[in-house]
Amino acid sequence: IALPDLGDCLLHLTMNQATQLTSSCMPSFTQIEAYEEMLIEQILLPAGSLESGMNTIAVALPGQTLVASMNLDIATPIDGFTAELQPHLELTMTGLGDGLYGDGDIMQTSMTMINVGGETQALRFTDTCRAELWIVNDQGEVVFDSRSFKTCNAINLDYGLDSQEEVLFSLPDWTFNDLLGCQIASGHYTAVVEVPQFHLSHAQSIDYARMSSTDCAKSLDVGLTTALTGIENGFDLSVTIEPLVSEVDLRWIGPCSVSVAIINTASSEEVHRQASLCNDLDGRHVVLAYGAVGDGLVLEVGDVNMVDFSNTSLPDGTYQMVVTLEANPTTSAGFVFDWPIVETVSAEPVVIEEQPADEASRLISGTWSGVLTEQGTCWIIETPQEGQLLLSKAALGSWMPQQGWTGTYDAVSADAAPACAMFQAPSIQLFSIEAESAPAAPAQSEDAAEEIILQSSDEPLVAIAPTLIMVVTTTSLLSLLVTIVLGNESIRIPSTAAGLWFLGMVGRTHETTDGRYQRGRLMGYLTANPGCHFRALMAALDMSNGQITHHLRILENEEVIWRRKDGRLVRYYPLTNTMSPAMAEEELPVPPLSPDPNSLQGKILTLLDADGPMGEFPTQAELAKRLEKSQQLVSHHLRTLQKFGLVEKRKMGIKNRYKLTREAIFLLETNDDFSRD
């Protein structure tokens, strides 16, 4: 259907009998294809825009020539709900550029909150979910939700914003994967940022284009039939697409919608290939209704030339034609016909014999860290969507990862490298480098690298698709996004789950009860022993390297703990109103540890305490000689003291020497059982 040129016509959006003008009446396209659904606009309604009870939302062309409406039941807000800060504080997004993205890109953005009023605003955040990012597709479905990566925990954080002052909030990177980790299709998307506590929100549009189908796309349940009409040196082709079982969503991908391959059945060789319907269908969405035969979507593919790759006419005979729909996913069907074609014929369908396809590569982005194991260095890349991935190998010549470097790479799943065999995270093989950059800060030390985060095998993280709710049952009203879609019969607001959604009403990531229990143990121990470092936590709680680092990462992401580097160690503290990263180092507590001073371990501590102030740091052999014990026995106790964070080993020259940690010095100073003459 050709879309009329309505000039400066604007849609009428009516909410509870109050009408406002919104976007242009028709999109920028000049025509709408059969069965196509075309996004006109997504409108963000700030919290408080609608009243409690039944609300009516309607959209119409001037003169009511096309109109659609729906009712929405809004729950009563909780006591204390107010949107009084909306006139004084504004949100903006930075980093989106021109809003155009493609394969391999990463959306890196941040949110700025600006005080546009004339008075200072004092803000107190009462939980850790200060700034959130949501991505919704052109059907109103949430494909990214920053809250699915964290839990909102109670804490008081104060901000003071003078007039025209702004504060920046970081947002997670998005690699254009959905909530299940699948690649998203080409199309128009809306990014929404929100400060839930103060009911502030802002939306901005982006466009994404990819040249291939996505990795999780489901097969299209469609049947293809063809009609061939003979012309000079070829035939005119039309293809009919009909749903086989139920309604079918079809998303076009790439510059050309259909490709045709001709195969000589005698030699089984492909002799001709051409792309057709090369127009502006990329990313456009078609919904094929399941109905009576003959109501399918007809594609007028046009002329197909019966010439080989050297442009020589093909001889008479029997040929196979493979028609491929460049959609998400790519769908192909085979047909046999006799050449030449005298009149219009319907080619006979045949089964296409396919070789098992290799796993499709995917783009992964993240930061590299190396862990030294008995088999060598295990390289781990921390990615926003897939967590920790282990490097199996890289088909990139002499290239190797570097500590702290960040990049985007083309990868496939692979078996673990020997150096990474002890870890449970998935492994990948790299084929190409899309982008790579050096770290802004110095790389961390080898000891700190031992604390690299690994995926624990006993606590799988399950991503759950969002539940989109039409009738509000919550006790507070958050922002509302209205999706207006132009169909080839009417302008409508869908009444399905793809229509309206409430920010905050989406599914959460679920986890095991054991995971929450282990993090409860960890929080309890850190509360009693603030400042405990990685190895001491691992030993005290009897957790593996992978377990402890996994739970520490989650607690840090939830902003309930924080870390402070202390020499070559990293100490962890609970985040409370009396203990925060702003504290000076001398104000931070040191966890109490108390070995028996009369034991061999106590004697080792006493010797190291005596040598340290003189700048002397003994070797294992020197300690064994002075204590009149075997090196094997001293080595065993040194490892135990290292595990509990009382002794630190450093390489000086060609020998390993030992010194006390801050915890050990604190212990000797405060324990009357130890003599410090």
DODO-356832 format. One record per residue (C-alpha): x, y, z; residue in one letter. Coordinates in steps of 0.5 Angstrom, whole numbers, padded with zeros to 4 digits, always signed. Layout:
BEGIN
XYZA
...
This chain:
BEGIN
+0000+0000+0000I
+0003+0007-0002A
+0003+0011+0004L
+0000+0018+0003P
+0005+0025+0003D
+0001+0028+0009L
+0006+0034+0010G
+0007+0036+0017D
+0001+0032+0019C
+0002+0030+0027L
-0001+0024+0031L
-0006+0026+0036H
-0005+0022+0043L
-0010+0023+0048T
-0010+0021+0055M
-0016+0021+0059N
-0019+0026+0054Q
-0013+0031+0054A
-0010+0031+0047T
-0003+0032+0045Q
+0001+0032+0038L
+0006+0027+0038T
+0010+0025+0032S
+0009+0025+0024S
+0003+0021+0022C
+0007+0017+0017M
+0014+0014+0018P
+0019+0016+0013S
+0018+0010+0008F
+0014+0011+0002T
+0010+0005+0002Q
+0008-0001+0007I
+0009-0008+0005E
+0003-0013+0005A
+0003-0016+0013Y
+0008-0011+0015E
+0008-0008+0022E
+0012-0001+0022M
+0014+0003+0028L
+0011+0010+0028I
+0014+0012+0035E
+0015+0010+0042Q
+0013+0015+0047I
+0015+0015+0054L
+0010+0017+0060L
+0014+0019+0066P
+0011+0017+0073A
+0005+0020+0075G
+0003+0022+0068S
-0003+0017+0069L
-0008+0017+0075E
-0010+0012+0079S
-0016+0007+0076G
-0018+0006+0069M
-0014+0010+0064N
-0016+0011+0056T
-0010+0012+0051I
-0012+0013+0044A
-0008+0015+0038V
-0011+0018+0032A
-0010+0021+0025L
-0013+0028+0024P
-0021+0027+0023G
-0021+0021+0026Q
-0020+0017+0020T
-0016+0012+0023L
-0016+0011+0031V
-0014+0006+0036A
-0015+0006+0044S
-0014+0002+0050M
-0016+0002+0057N
-0010+0001+0063L
-0012+0000+0070D
-0007+0004+0074I
-0006+0002+0082A
-0006+0007+0087T
+0001+0009+0089P
+0004+0008+0095I
+0004+0013+0101D
+0009+0018+0100G
+0009+0017+0092F
+0011+0024+0089T
+0014+0026+0082A
+0016+0033+0085E
+0023+0033+0083L
+0021+0032+0075Q
+0021+0039+0074P
+0028+0040+0077H
+0032+0034+0075L
+0033+0032+0068E
+0037+0026+0065L
+0041+0025+0059T
+0045+0020+0055M
+0052+0020+0053T
+0056+0016+0048G
+0050+0014+0043L
+0053+0018+0038G
+0049+0018+0031D
+0045+0012+0034G
+0047+0008+0028L
+0050+0001+0030Y
+0052-0006+0027G
+0055-0012+0027D
+0061-0012+0032G
+0059-0005+0036D
+0058-0004+0043I
+0054+0001+0046M
+0058+0004+0051Q
+0054+0010+0055T
+0053+0013+0061S
+0047+0017+0064M
+0048+0025+0067T
+0043+0028+0072M
+0042+0035+0071I
+0039+0040+0076N
+0036+0045+0072V
+0032+0048+0077G
+0034+0055+0081G
+0035+0051+0088E
+0040+0046+0091T
+0037+0039+0091Q
+0039+0034+0097A
+0038+0027+0094L
+0039+0021+0099R
+0039+0014+0095F
+0036+0009+0100T
+0039+0003+0095D
+0044+0001+0090T
+0040+0001+0084C
+0041+0009+0083R
+0041+0008+0075A
+0038+0003+0070E
+0038+0002+0063L
+0033-0002+0059W
+0033-0003+0051I
+0026-0005+0048V
+0025-0007+0041N
+0020-0004+0036D
+0015-0009+0038Q
+0015-0007+0045G
+0019-0013+0048E
+0025-0011+0053V
+0031-0014+0050V
+0036-0011+0056F
+0035-0010+0063D
+0041-0008+0067S
+0037-0010+0074R
+0038-0017+0071S
+0045-0017+0073F
+0044-0014+0080K
+0040-0014+0087T
+0038-0007+0090C
+0041-0007+0097N
+0039-0002+0102A
+0044+0003+0103I
+0044+0011+0104N
+0048+0015+0099L
+0047+0023+0099D
+0048+0027+0093Y
+0048+0035+0093G
+0047+0038+0087L
+0047+0046+0086D
+0043+0049+0080S
+0046+0047+0073Q
+0051+0042+0077E
+0051+0035+0074E
+0053+0028+0076V
+0055+0022+0072L
+0052+0015+0073F
+0056+0009+0069S
+0051+0004+0065L
+0053-0003+0063P
+0056-0004+0056D
+0051-0007+0051W
+0054-0012+0046T
+0047-0013+0042F
+0045-0019+0046N
+0038-0020+0049D
+0036-0022+0056L
+0038-0030+0054L
+0044-0028+0051G
+0042-0029+0044C
+0044-0024+0038Q
+0038-0019+0037I
+0036-0018+0030A
+0036-0011+0025S
+0031-0006+0027G
+0029+0000+0031H
+0031+0000+0039Y
+0029+0005+0044T
+0034+0006+0050A
+0031+0008+0057V
+0035+0011+0063V
+0031+0011+0069E
+0033+0013+0077V
+0027+0009+0080P
+0027+0012+0087Q
+0026+0019+0084F
+0021+0017+0078H
+0026+0020+0073L
+0027+0018+0066S
+0029+0019+0059H
+0029+0015+0052A
+0033+0016+0046Q
+0032+0012+0040S
+0038+0007+0036I
+0038+0003+0030D
+0042-0003+0029Y
+0043-0007+0023A
+0046-0014+0022R
+0048-0018+0015M
+0046-0025+0018S
+0041-0028+0022S
+0042-0029+0029T
+0044-0035+0033D
+0038-0036+0037C
+0033-0035+0031A
+0028-0040+0031K
+0026-0044+0024S
+0020-0041+0020L
+0014-0045+0020D
+0013-0043+0013V
+0012-0047+0006G
+0014-0044+0000L
+0011-0045-0007T
+0014-0042-0014T
+0011-0040-0020A
+0016-0039-0026L
+0014-0036-0033T
+0019-0036-0039G
+0022-0030-0042I
+0028-0029-0046E
+0035-0033-0043N
+0031-0034-0036G
+0025-0034-0033F
+0020-0029-0028D
+0020-0032-0021L
+0015-0031-0016S
+0015-0034-0009V
+0009-0035-0004T
+0010-0036+0003I
+0005-0039+0007E
+0005-0040+0015P
+0004-0048+0016L
+0002-0048+0023V
+0001-0041+0026S
+0002-0034+0026E
+0009-0033+0023V
+0014-0027+0025D
+0019-0025+0019L
+0024-0020+0020R
+0028-0019+0014W
+0036-0018+0014I
+0041-0015+0010G
+0041-0011+0003P
+0037-0016-0001C
+0031-0020+0001S
+0032-0026-0003V
+0037-0030-0007S
+0037-0035-0012V
+0042-0041-0014A
+0041-0045-0020I
+0044-0052-0019I
+0046-0057-0025N
+0042-0064-0023T
+0047-0068-0028A
+0053-0065-0024S
+0051-0063-0018S
+0055-0056-0019E
+0052-0049-0018E
+0052-0046-0024V
+0049-0039-0023H
+0047-0035-0017R
+0044-0028-0016Q
+0041-0023-0011A
+0034-0020-0012S
+0029-0016-0008L
+0035-0011-0006C
+0031-0005-0003N
+0030-0002+0003D
+0027-0008+0007L
+0033-0009+0012D
+0030-0010+0019G
+0023-0009+0017R
+0018-0014+0020H
+0012-0018+0017V
+0007-0022+0021V
+0004-0027+0017L
-0003-0029+0019A
-0005-0037+0019Y
-0011-0038+0015G
-0014-0041+0008A
-0009-0043+0003V
-0008-0037-0002G
-0007-0032+0003D
+0000-0032+0003G
+0005-0027+0002L
+0007-0026-0005V
+0014-0024-0007L
+0015-0022-0014E
+0022-0024-0015V
+0023-0022-0022G
+0028-0024-0027D
+0032-0030-0026V
+0038-0031-0032N
+0039-0038-0034M
+0047-0036-0035V
+0053-0039-0032D
+0058-0035-0028F
+0062-0033-0035S
+0055-0031-0037N
+0054-0036-0042T
+0047-0039-0043S
+0046-0046-0040L
+0044-0052-0044P
+0037-0055-0044D
+0036-0060-0038G
+0034-0061-0031T
+0036-0056-0026Y
+0035-0055-0019Q
+0033-0048-0016M
+0035-0046-0009V
+0031-0040-0006V
+0033-0037+0000T
+0029-0032+0004L
+0035-0027+0007E
+0031-0027+0014A
+0032-0028+0021N
+0033-0034+0021P
+0035-0035+0014T
+0030-0040+0010T
+0031-0044+0004S
+0027-0049+0000A
+0029-0053-0007G
+0025-0054-0013F
+0026-0058-0019V
+0024-0055-0026F
+0026-0057-0034D
+0029-0052-0038W
+0027-0048-0042P
+0021-0046-0040I
+0015-0045-0045V
+0009-0043-0040E
+0008-0041-0033T
+0010-0047-0029V
+0010-0049-0022S
+0017-0052-0020A
+0017-0059-0016E
+0019-0058-0009P
+0025-0062-0007V
+0029-0063+0000V
+0036-0060+0000I
+0041-0064+0002E
+0045-0060+0007E
+0052-0062+0010Q
+0052-0061+0018P
+0054-0054+0019A
+0059-0051+0023D
+0058-0047+0030E
+0057-0040+0028A
+0062-0035+0030S
+0060-0030+0035R
+0062-0023+0037L
+0065-0023+0045I
+0067-0017+0048S
+0071-0016+0055G
+0077-0015+0059T
+0083-0020+0059W
+0086-0023+0066S
+0091-0028+0066G
+0092-0034+0072V
+0098-0038+0073L
+0097-0045+0073T
+0101-0051+0074E
+0100-0052+0066Q
+0102-0045+0064G
+0098-0039+0064T
+0090-0039+0063C
+0087-0033+0060W
+0080-0031+0062I
+0076-0025+0059I
+0071-0022+0063E
+0065-0021+0058T
+0058-0017+0060P
+0053-0022+0057Q
+0057-0029+0058E
+0061-0028+0064G
+0068-0031+0065Q
+0070-0035+0058L
+0077-0038+0058L
+0081-0038+0052L
+0083-0045+0049S
+0087-0042+0043K
+0087-0037+0038A
+0088-0037+0030A
+0091-0030+0030L
+0099-0032+0029G
+0103-0030+0034S
+0098-0025+0038W
+0097-0027+0045M
+0092-0023+0050P
+0095-0018+0055Q
+0093-0017+0062Q
+0088-0011+0063G
+0087-0010+0055W
+0080-0010+0053T
+0077-0012+0046G
+0072-0015+0041T
+0073-0022+0038Y
+0070-0027+0033D
+0070-0033+0037A
+0067-0040+0037V
+0066-0045+0043S
+0072-0050+0044A
+0075-0055+0049D
+0079-0052+0055A
+0086-0051+0054A
+0091-0055+0059P
+0092-0049+0063A
+0085-0048+0064C
+0083-0055+0065A
+0082-0054+0073M
+0076-0049+0072F
+0069-0049+0070Q
+0068-0043+0066A
+0066-0044+0058P
+0072-0044+0053S
+0073-0041+0046I
+0077-0040+0040Q
+0078-0034+0037L
+0079-0033+0029F
+0079-0025+0029S
+0080-0019+0032I
+0075-0013+0031E
+0078-0008+0036A
+0083-0008+0042E
+0085-0003+0046S
+0090-0002+0052A
+0088-0001+0059P
+0088+0006+0062A
+0091+0004+0069A
+0097-0001+0070P
+0096-0008+0070A
+0095-0011+0076Q
+0100-0016+0080S
+0101-0023+0079E
+0098-0024+0086D
+0092-0020+0085A
+0091-0024+0078A
+0090-0030+0083E
+0084-0027+0085E
+0081-0027+0078I
+0073-0028+0077I
+0071-0035+0075L
+0064-0038+0074Q
+0062-0043+0080S
+0060-0050+0077S
+0055-0051+0083D
+0051-0044+0082E
+0048-0043+0075P
+0046-0037+0073L
+0039-0037+0069V
+0037-0031+0065A
+0029-0031+0065I
+0025-0027+0059A
+0021-0021+0062P
+0014-0022+0064T
+0010-0016+0061L
+0004-0013+0065I
-0002-0010+0062M
-0006-0009+0068V
-0002-0005+0074V
-0002-0009+0080T
+0004-0006+0084T
+0004-0001+0089T
+0008+0005+0086S
+0007+0007+0079L
+0014+0008+0074L
+0015+0010+0067S
+0011+0008+0062L
+0013+0006+0055L
+0007+0007+0049V
+0009+0003+0043T
+0005+0005+0037I
+0005+0001+0031V
+0003+0002+0024L
+0000-0004+0020G
-0003-0005+0013N
-0010-0004+0016E
-0010+0001+0021S
-0006+0005+0026I
-0006+0001+0033R
-0003+0000+0040I
-0003-0008+0041P
-0007-0010+0046S
-0002-0016+0047T
+0004-0017+0051A
+0008-0013+0046A
+0004-0007+0047G
+0005-0003+0054L
+0010-0005+0059W
+0012-0002+0066F
+0019-0001+0068L
+0021-0005+0074G
+0016-0011+0072M
+0021-0015+0068V
+0023-0022+0070G
+0029-0023+0075R
+0035-0027+0074T
+0034-0033+0079H
+0039-0037+0082E
+0040-0043+0087T
+0039-0042+0094T
+0046-0045+0096D
+0049-0039+0092G
+0045-0034+0097R
+0047-0038+0103Y
+0054-0038+0101Q
+0054-0030+0100R
+0050-0030+0107G
+0056-0033+0110R
+0061-0029+0106L
+0057-0023+0109M
+0057-0025+0116G
+0064-0027+0116Y
+0066-0020+0113L
+0062-0016+0118T
+0065-0020+0124A
+0072-0019+0120N
+0072-0013+0116P
+0079-0012+0112G
+0080-0020+0111C
+0083-0021+0104H
+0082-0026+0099F
+0086-0032+0101R
+0084-0031+0108A
+0077-0031+0106L
+0078-0038+0102M
+0081-0041+0108A
+0076-0039+0113A
+0070-0041+0109L
+0073-0047+0106D
+0071-0045+0099M
+0074-0046+0092S
+0078-0040+0088N
+0072-0040+0083G
+0067-0040+0089Q
+0070-0035+0093I
+0071-0030+0087T
+0064-0031+0084H
+0061-0029+0090H
+0065-0023+0091L
+0064-0021+0084R
+0056-0021+0085I
+0057-0018+0092L
+0061-0012+0089E
+0056-0011+0083N
+0050-0011+0088E
+0055-0005+0092E
+0054-0009+0099V
+0062-0010+0099I
+0068-0006+0097W
+0075-0007+0096R
+0082-0004+0098R
+0089-0005+0095K
+0094-0006+0101D
+0101-0008+0098G
+0100-0014+0094R
+0094-0016+0097L
+0087-0014+0096V
+0082-0013+0102R
+0075-0013+0103Y
+0070-0009+0107Y
+0062-0009+0108P
+0059-0003+0105L
+0056+0001+0111T
+0054+0008+0113N
+0060+0007+0118T
+0065+0004+0113M
+0066+0006+0106S
+0071+0007+0101P
+0072+0014+0103A
+0075+0012+0109M
+0083+0014+0110A
+0087+0007+0111E
+0089+0008+0118E
+0082+0008+0120E
+0080+0002+0117L
+0080-0004+0121P
+0084-0010+0121V
+0081-0017+0122P
+0084-0021+0129P
+0087-0027+0127L
+0091-0031+0133S
+0095-0037+0132P
+0099-0040+0138D
+0105-0036+0140P
+0109-0043+0142N
+0107-0047+0136S
+0112-0047+0130L
+0108-0042+0126Q
+0108-0037+0132G
+0116-0038+0132K
+0116-0037+0125I
+0112-0030+0126L
+0117-0028+0132T
+0123-0029+0127L
+0120-0025+0122L
+0118-0020+0126D
+0125-0019+0129A
+0128-0019+0122D
+0123-0014+0119G
+0125-0008+0122P
+0132-0009+0120M
+0131-0010+0113G
+0132-0017+0113E
+0127-0022+0110F
+0130-0030+0111P
+0129-0035+0106T
+0125-0042+0107Q
+0132-0045+0108A
+0135-0040+0113E
+0128-0040+0117L
+0129-0048+0118A
+0136-0047+0120K
+0135-0042+0125R
+0129-0046+0128L
+0133-0053+0127E
+0127-0056+0123K
+0127-0059+0116S
+0125-0055+0110Q
+0119-0059+0109Q
+0116-0058+0115L
+0118-0050+0115V
+0115-0050+0108S
+0108-0053+0110H
+0107-0048+0116H
+0109-0042+0111L
+0104-0044+0106R
+0099-0045+0112T
+0101-0038+0114L
+0101-0035+0107Q
+0094-0038+0107K
+0091-0034+0113F
+0094-0028+0110G
+0100-0027+0116L
+0106-0028+0111V
+0108-0026+0104E
+0113-0029+0100K
+0117-0024+0095R
+0122-0026+0090K
+0128-0022+0092M
+0134-0023+0087G
+0134-0031+0085I
+0131-0033+0092K
+0124-0033+0095N
+0124-0029+0102R
+0119-0028+0107Y
+0116-0022+0111K
+0110-0021+0115L
+0103-0018+0113T
+0100-0012+0116R
+0095-0017+0119E
+0101-0021+0123A
+0104-0014+0125I
+0097-0012+0128F
+0097-0019+0131L
+0104-0018+0135L
+0102-0011+0137E
+0096-0013+0140T
+0097-0020+0143N
+0100-0020+0150D
+0102-0027+0149D
+0107-0025+0143F
+0114-0022+0146S
+0117-0016+0142R
+0123-0015+0146D
